Amino acid sequence: MTRRFEGFPRITADPRVMAGKACIRGMRFPVSNIIEELAGGATADDLIREFPYLERDDVAEALRFAAWRMGEREIDIVDAA
């Protein structure tokens, strides 16, 4: 069963696809791959050039989705000192 996320029409999750990771439009391309590439210095244009099946809106929505997911939970920061 494919899961849809309200407000994120390009993001899907299906336990039969990439072990249920959030993916772009039902493809085997996890949102986390886009975030990792961008964090590593790639641009949206780089991603679209390297993966021609991606669209600029996929990249933008992946960023919005990641920000939304991070806002869902609080993480306790422990002072290591």
C-alpha positions in Angstrom: 0.0 0.0 0.0 1.5 3.3 -1.1 1.5 6.0 1.6 0.9 9.6 0.6 1.9 12.6 2.7 -0.6 15.5 2.9 0.9 18.6 1.3 3.6 16.6 -0.5 2.1 15.1 -3.7 5.4 14.1 -5.1 6.5 12.1 -2.1 5.4 8.5 -1.6 6.3 5.6 0.6 5.6 2.0 -0.1 7.0 -1.0 1.9 7.6 -2.8 -1.4 9.8 0.1 -2.8 13.1 0.9 -1.2 12.0 -0.8 2.1 9.3 1.9 2.6 11.6 4.9 2.5 10.1 8.2 1.3 10.7 8.3 -2.4 10.0 10.7 -5.3 6.8 9.9 -7.2 6.9 6.2 -6.5 10.3 5.8 -8.1 13.2 4.0 -6.5 14.8 7.3 -5.7 14.6 8.2 -2.0 14.2 11.7 -0.7 17.3 11.1 1.4 19.5 10.7 -1.7 18.5 14.2 -2.9 19.2 15.6 0.6 22.6 13.9 0.7 23.6 15.1 -2.8 22.6 18.7 -1.9 24.4 18.5 1.4 27.5 17.4 -0.5 27.4 20.5 -2.7 25.4 19.4 -5.7 22.9 21.9 -7.1 19.4 21.1 -8.3 20.7 21.5 -11.9 23.5 19.0 -11.1 20.9 16.5 -9.9 18.6 17.0 -12.9 21.5 16.6 -15.2 22.7 13.4 -13.5 19.2 11.9 -13.0 17.1 13.1 -16.0 13.9 11.6 -14.6 14.0 14.1 -11.7 12.3 17.4 -12.1 13.1 20.7 -10.4 9.9 20.4 -8.4 11.0 17.0 -7.1 14.1 18.6 -5.6 12.2 21.5 -4.0 9.6 19.2 -2.5 12.3 16.8 -1.2 13.8 19.8 0.7 10.4 20.9 2.0 9.7 17.3 3.1 13.0 16.9 4.9 12.4 20.1 6.8 8.9 19.0 7.7 10.2 15.7 9.0 12.9 17.3 11.1 10.3 19.5 12.6 8.2 16.5 13.7 10.4 15.5 16.6 12.6 17.1 19.2 16.1 15.8 19.7 17.7 16.1 23.1 21.2 17.6 22.9 23.5 16.3 25.6 26.3 18.5 26.7 29.5 16.4 26.1 31.6 18.6 28.4 
